[in-house]
Amino acid sequence: MSKNNEVNRKKNKNKIDQKKRKAQNAEAERKARLKQIHQDFKAKEADDKP
């Protein structure tokens, strides 16, 4: 295999890995945000009950 193909493959792999990492981080942030909203809602409901 030519050197150029190996370099291109490594570059593309890095780009794909970065996209995957970015997607995973976004998903983790979304889940954390939803969890926080859920906890806030539960706390508010508990405060509203007499």
Backbone as CSV, one residue per row, in Angstrom:
resi,resn,N_x,N_y,N_z,CA_x,CA_y,CA_z,C_x,C_y,C_z
1,MET,0.848,-1.183,0.000,0.000,0.000,0.000,0.889,1.241,0.000
2,SER,0.496,2.227,-0.749,1.316,3.433,-0.834,1.221,4.235,0.455
3,LYS,2.252,5.015,0.687,2.302,5.828,1.899,1.139,6.811,1.952
4,ASN,0.806,7.364,0.795,-0.252,8.362,0.735,-1.590,7.778,1.188
5,ASN,-1.876,6.550,0.784,-3.137,5.924,1.193,-3.189,5.727,2.702
6,GLU,-2.056,5.351,3.280,-2.013,5.152,4.733,-2.256,6.468,5.463
7,VAL,-1.633,7.533,4.965,-1.811,8.848,5.596,-3.270,9.276,5.483
8,ASN,-3.857,9.111,4.315,-5.257,9.493,4.116,-6.176,8.674,5.010
9,ARG,-5.888,7.396,5.145,-6.713,6.535,5.990,-6.641,7.001,7.448
10,LYS,-5.445,7.349,7.910,-5.295,7.822,9.288,-6.042,9.138,9.497
11,LYS,-5.947,10.052,8.512,-6.649,11.332,8.612,-8.159,11.104,8.689
12,ASN,-8.662,10.257,7.802,-10.097,9.994,7.778,-10.554,9.323,9.067
13,LYS,-9.744,8.402,9.567,-10.089,7.719,10.813,-10.151,8.723,11.955
14,ASN,-9.202,9.645,11.993,-9.216,10.668,13.045,-10.462,11.539,12.951
15,LYS,-10.845,11.923,11.744,-12.044,12.742,11.563,-13.275,11.993,12.037
16,ILE,-13.379,10.723,11.651,-14.528,9.902,12.049,-14.557,9.737,13.562
17,ASP,-13.392,9.484,14.159,-13.318,9.326,15.615,-13.749,10.610,16.330
18,GLN,-13.328,11.758,15.790,-13.714,13.033,16.398,-15.226,13.235,16.317
19,LYS,-15.814,12.883,15.176,-17.265,13.016,15.029,-17.990,12.110,16.017
20,LYS,-17.491,10.877,16.170,-18.110,9.947,17.120,-18.021,10.489,18.538
21,ARG,-16.830,10.989,18.903,-16.638,11.543,20.241,-17.574,12.725,20.473
22,LYS,-17.693,13.585,19.468,-18.558,14.754,19.590,-20.011,14.329,19.797
23,ALA,-20.451,13.315,19.052,-21.819,12.818,19.189,-22.043,12.199,20.571
24,GLN,-21.063,11.434,21.039,-21.194,10.815,22.359,-21.245,11.873,23.460
25,ASN,-20.417,12.902,23.339,-20.423,13.979,24.332,-21.755,14.719,24.328
26,ALA,-22.294,14.971,23.148,-23.575,15.661,23.037,-24.676,14.819,23.675
27,GLU,-24.648,13.527,23.441,-25.651,12.631,24.019,-25.533,12.617,25.546
28,ALA,-24.321,12.575,26.060,-24.110,12.573,27.502,-24.613,13.884,28.122
29,GLU,-24.348,15.001,27.452,-24.832,16.288,27.954,-26.353,16.342,27.936
30,ARG,-26.951,15.810,26.888,-28.410,15.799,26.782,-29.021,14.986,27.916
31,LYS,-28.450,13.805,28.161,-28.966,12.951,29.235,-28.813,13.625,30.589
32,ALA,-27.676,14.285,30.812,-27.447,14.972,32.077,-28.453,16.112,32.254
33,ARG,-28.712,16.833,31.173,-29.671,17.939,31.230,-31.069,17.418,31.556
34,LEU,-31.470,16.322,30.897,-32.785,15.744,31.159,-32.900,15.257,32.602
35,LYS,-31.831,14.645,33.087,-31.820,14.165,34.463,-31.990,15.333,35.438
36,GLN,-31.297,16.438,35.171,-31.392,17.620,36.028,-32.803,18.198,35.991
37,ILE,-33.391,18.268,34.807,-34.757,18.787,34.673,-35.716,17.904,35.464
38,HIS,-35.543,16.602,35.359,-36.407,15.652,36.065,-36.289,15.845,37.581
39,GLN,-35.059,15.988,38.065,-34.850,16.198,39.506,-35.471,17.516,39.961
40,ASP,-35.312,18.560,39.160,-35.892,19.860,39.508,-37.409,19.770,39.570
41,PHE,-37.989,19.044,38.627,-39.436,18.886,38.579,-39.925,18.135,39.816
42,LYS,-39.219,17.062,40.183,-39.602,16.297,41.371,-39.517,17.171,42.620
43,ALA,-38.468,17.961,42.722,-38.301,18.835,43.875,-39.411,19.887,43.929
44,LYS,-39.771,20.419,42.788,-40.824,21.424,42.741,-42.157,20.803,43.139
45,GLU,-42.423,19.583,42.648,-43.671,18.890,42.991,-43.739,18.638,44.490
46,ALA,-42.619,18.231,45.084,-42.580,17.944,46.511,-42.838,19.222,47.308
47,ASP,-42.317,20.353,46.831,-42.537,21.617,47.524,-43.986,22.094,47.398
48,ASP,-44.633,21.780,46.288,-46.007,22.236,46.058,-47.013,21.478,46.906
49,LYS,-46.715,20.249,47.267,-47.665,19.461,48.059,-47.743,20.015,49.469
50,PRO,-48.963,20.157,49.985,-49.121,20.701,51.344,-48.726,19.713,52.425
